[in-house]
C-alpha cells in the first residue's frame, strides 16, 4: 500500500491527488457518554479484530460504502495495533489517528476565564508520553495517513490561548518523528468551524517554520443540513474565505442531522471542483451510533450490527457516483505552494485571538522521550507482534538502540 503524503495544498498518493473519503470510527461503551474520554473503546485493539473485520466489509467491501479512510481516536499505547492496521491495509483503507486527546484547558465560558492565562501547566508530560508511544508504534505503517493533534476544542476567544499547547504538541511530535527516523506521516490538527475563530486559528497553525506548523488542517462543518446546496449551506462562502491559505485541508467531520435521516447530497459537492481547490475530501460523522442519532450503524450488546438503511444506502449511492468520476471531474490540476509559504501569525492578546508564538515546553528533551521509549522493556516488541514490512530505516533504527539508558523521572 503506497503511503499518502502532503505537498502544496493537497494530499498525494504517488503522482495522483488523494481525496479522503472517510468516516469517523470511534466505538463507545453504550452505558457512558460519547463525550467522555473514558467511554472510548480502542477501535484497533486486538480484541476488536472480529468486529473490525465485520466493519471493513461495510466500509469498503463488495456492496460497501466505497470509503478509503477511517478517523480513529482513543488508541491505547499499551495495545498492539499492528494486526488491525494490516487488515485495513489489505482492504485499501487508510487511517487518520487522533492523539493528545488528554490535553485539557480551563473550562471557558464566553464571559468568564482570563483569556491571557498561562498555558504551561496544561502541557502535560503524561499526555505527550502517551502520544509519543502511539506515534512510535504506528508511524512506519504505510496506511497511517496522518496524526491529528486533538485535545480541547477552541470554540471562543476566552479559550483561544490553549492553541499554544496544541501548537507545541505539533512541534514536538514532528521533532520526535525526525529524531526517530523512518517514515514521517503528516501531522495536523482540527477544529469545529466557527465564523469568528476560523481564520485566526488557521493562520495560527499554518504560520512560521515547517518544523512546527501543521502539515494539514481539518475543519468540522455541519452547515449543510437537509436539502441544501453549495451556496445555501455556506460552503461557497467558506471556500472563498479559505482559498488564500495553501495548506492541505479536509472536513474532519460533516453530516448534519435533520429529520429522520440524512440525504448526503453534500458528498457530491465535496468531491467536485467547487470544493477540491481547498478541501481534499473529509470524514462523515459517524460510524457508530451512541448517545446521539449520528451513527450510520447500531451495534447491540452481543455485537450484532444493524445498518440504518436510509443512511447507508444514501452514502453508498453518492460515493458510488463520486468513485466513478474522472480526475478532471473531481479537481483542477492547479495546486498552491505551501512549502515556501510562511504565513503570518494573527494579532494576539486581543479579541478574538489570544494565543501567541511563545509556546510551552516539556521538561528534558525529545531525545530523552525517544530513549525512554526504546529502552522500556515493557514496550519492547515481541517476536509474535505484528509488524509492518521491515525497511532499511527501521532495521538501522533497531540496531541503534542502546542498552542501559537511565529512565527519566518526568512527572506529569
N, C-alpha and C positions, 0 to 999 in steps of 0.2 A: 504494500500500500504506500503510495507516494505521499510524503509529508506536505502539508499546506504551509505556505509562508506568506508574509505580508511584503508588499512592495508598492511604492506610491500610495494611492488611496484605495488599494484593493487587496484581496486575498488571491493567491495563485496556487494552482496545483500543476506543476510542470510549467508549460507555456500557456496554459489556459486559465482564465479567471475562474475562481471558485466562489460560488454563491452558497451561503449557509442556508440549507433547507432543514431547519432544526425544530426541536421541541424540548421544553423543559422537562427533565426526567428526574423527579425527586419524590420517592415514596416516603410516606409519613406513617407513624403509628396512628391507628384510627382513633385512639382514645385521647390523643393530645392535639393541641392546636398546631396547624401547619406553620404558624409564625414563630414557634419556639424551636431553637436550635436542637434542644434535646428530643424533639419529636421526630427528627430526621432519621431515616434509615440509610446506611451506606449503600448506595444503589449498585456499586460494583464489587461488593464483598463476595467471597467465595460461597457463602451460604445463600446467596441470591442467584446463583448461576442458572438454576432451573427457571426461575421467574424471568430472568434476563433473556434466556433463550425464547421463552414464550412471547416476550415483548418485542424482540427483534423481528419476529415474524409479522407483527402488526406494523412495525415501523417501516420496514424495507423489503420484506419477503414478497413472494408472488401474491398479488392481490393486496399488498400492504399500502402504506400511505405514500411511499416514494420519497422518504426523507433520507438525508445523508449525515445528520448531526444530532447528537443529544447534548444538552447542557445539564451538568450534574453539580450538586453541592452536597455537603455533609460527608465527604470522604474521610474515613478514619485512617490515619497513617499507620496504625497498628495492624491493619488488614492488608492482605495481599490482593492486588487488583489486576495482576498480570493476565490471569485466565479470562477475566471479563473483557479486558481490552483486546485480547487476541480474538475472542469470539466476535466482538464488534468489528474488528478489522476484517475478518473473514466475510462479514456481511456488508462491507463497504461503508461503515459508519464511523465518523469522526466524533471526538469528544471535547467539548469545552468544559473546563474544570474550574469551578469557583473555589478559591482558597481565602484564607484570612477572615472567615466568617465571624470569628470570635473577637475581632477588633471592634470595640464599642466606643461610645461617646456619651457625654452627659445628656440626659433627657432634655430635649429642647422644645419649647413652645414658641409660638410667634411673638409673644410679648414677655418672654422670660429667658433666663440664661444670659450670662455675659458673653457676647459674641466674640470677645477677644481672649477667651480662656486659653490656658497653657495646654498644648496638645501632648507634651512629652509623657505625662502619666498614662495616656491612653494607647501608647505604642508598646504593647505588651510582648515581652520576651516569649511567654508561653504560646501566644497565638502565632508568632513568627516561627518558633521552633516547629510547631505542627506543620506550618506552611512549607518550610524548607524540606522537611522529611517527605511530604507529599510530592513536592517538585522533584526531589532526588529520585524517588521511585518511578515517576511517570514520564519524565522528560524524554527518554530515549524511544518511547513507543511512537511509531510514525503516525498513528491516528489520533494522537493528542493534538488537537487543533490549536489550543492555547490555554493560558491560565488567566482567570479573571479575578482581580483583586476585589473582594467583597467587603462586607462589614456594614456599618451603619449607613442608612440612606441619608443623603444630603438633600433635604427637602425644603428648607427655607433658610434665610440669611443667618438666623441665630445659631445654626449648627454647621454653617459652611466651613468654619475653620478646621473641622475634623478632616477636611480634604488633605491637610498636611500629613496626617497619618497614612492615608491611602497612598499619597504620592511617595512617601518614604518607603512604603511596602513595595511599590512598583520598582523603585530604585534598588532596593536590597534584594528582591527576587531576581532582577536582571543581573545584578552583580554576582549573586550566588550561581546563576546559570553560567556566566562567563568563567568564573573560577573553577567550577565543576568540570567543565569541558563537555564534549559530546554535543548532542542536539540541543538547540536553544529555541523552544517553541515561543511564539509571540506572547507578550504579557500585556494585558489591558485592564480596563475597569468598566463599570456600567453604572447607570443611574436611572431613576424614573424621570420621565420627561416632565419638565415644568418650564413654562414660557419665561419665567423670571430668572431661573437658575441655569437654564440650558446652555447659553453662550458663555457666561463666566466659568462654568465648570468645564466645558470643552476646551476653552482657552487655557485654563489652569493645567489640565493634564496633558496637553499637547505642546506646551511651550518648552523651550530650553533644549538641553542636550539630549541626544537619543539614548544616552545611558540611564536617564532617569524619567523620561517621559513615556507615555503609553505607546504600544505598538498598534493598538486598536481601541475603539471606544464603542460601547454598547448603550443603547437608549431604549428603555422600556416605554412603549407608547400604546395607549388604549383609546386614542381619539377616534379611530374608525370604529363605528358601532352600528350594527344593523345595516339597513340599506343606505349605502353611502357611496362616495367616490373620491377621487384624488383631491378635488377642490373642497367639497363639503367637509371632509374628515379633518382638514387642516394639514394634511400631508404635503400638499403643494407649498404651503407657507413654510412648513418645517424644512423642506428641501432647499427652498430659496434662502432661508436663514443660515443653513449649514454648508452650502456648497462651496463657500470660500475656504473651508478648512480641509486640507489634503490628507487627513488621517483616515485609515480604513475604519468604516463604521458598519454596525449592524443593529437591527432591532433586537435587543436582548430579550424582550417579551412583547407579545402583541396578541390581540384576540379579545376584544371587549364582549361581555356577555349581556345581551338584551333579549328579553323574551324567553322562549322555550329552548332555543338552540342558536348557534352561530352559523352564519351563511358562508363565511370565509371568502367573500368576494375580494377582500384586501390582498389575498395571495396573488391573484392575477396582476394587481397593481405593483406589489412589492417586487416582483420579478419581471419588471418591464423597464424600458429606458427612462420612464418618468422618475423612477426611484434609484436605479442602479448606478447613476452618476455619483450618488452619495452613499447609498447603503448597499452592502453586499449580502442581502437576504436578512434572515433573522430566525427567531425561535418562537414557535407557538407556545402559549401558556394555557394549559399544561397537560402532561400525560395523565397523571393520577388525580382522581377526584378525592378531596379530603373534606375540609370544613366549608368549602365553597363549591359552587357548581362548575368551576372552570375545567376540571379534568375531562378528557375525552374517553376515559375508561373508568370503570369501577372494579375494585378487587375486594372480594369478601374475605372473611377471616380464614377460610380454607384455601385461599389463593386462587380461587376461580375468577376469571376475568370476564367482565361484561362490557361490551362496547356500547357507547352511546351512539346509536346508528346514524342519526342525522348529522352528528358532529363528525364522525369518522368518514362517512360517505361523502360529505361535503369536502373535507380535506383531501381525500383520495381523488375526487373528481378534479379539484382545482390544481393539485400538484401533478396530476396526470397530464393536464394541459400544459403546465409550465415545463415539465420534463420533456415535452415534445418540441419545445421552441428551439430555434437555431440561435447561435450566439448573437447574431445581428438583431434578433427579436428580443433578446434578453438585456443587452447592454451596448453602449457605444464603445468603440475601440480606444477612445481617449481616456487617459488617466492623469492624475496630478502627481507632482513631485513632493513627497513627504520627507525623503531622506535629507534634502538640503534646506528644509524649512525649519526655522527656529521658533516662529510664532512670537507671541507676546503675552506675558502674564497679565491677567486682569488687574485693574486697580484694586488694591487690598486695603483692609481696615475701615471700609465704609459700606453701607448698604448698597447692593445686596451681597457683597462678597468680602469675607474677612480672612481667608487663607492667604498665607504669604509663601515665599520661596524658602523660608527658613524652616527646614524640616527636622523633626526629631530623629534621634539615632538610638541604636541598640547598644548595650554595653559590650565591650570587646569588639571583634571584627567579624566580617562574614567568613573569613578563613577559619576562625575559631568554630563557628557553627558547622562548617563543612567537615572539619577534622573530627568534631564531636560525633557527627552522624556516621562517618566512615569507621570510627573506632568503637562504636557502640555495639557490643556483642549481641544485644537483644534485637538489633536491627540488621544483623548480617543476613545475607540472602542464603538460604539453604539450597542444597542441590536439587531438591524437589520443587523449588519455587519456579513458577512460570516466568520466563524472561523474554524480552524482545530479542530479535536476532542480534548476535554479537557484532560489533563494529570495531574497527581499528581503534577508534577513540575510547570505546568502553573497555576494551582489553587493556589499553595503555593506562586508563584511569584505575582499573582494578589492580594492576601491577604496582601502581604508585602509592597504594595505601600503605601507610606506615603503622607499625605497632607501637604500643606503649604511649600513646598520646594522652596527656592528662586531661581528664574531663573538667569542663568549666563549671564553676558554681554560679550559674546565671540564674538569678532569681526573677520570677515574674512579678 
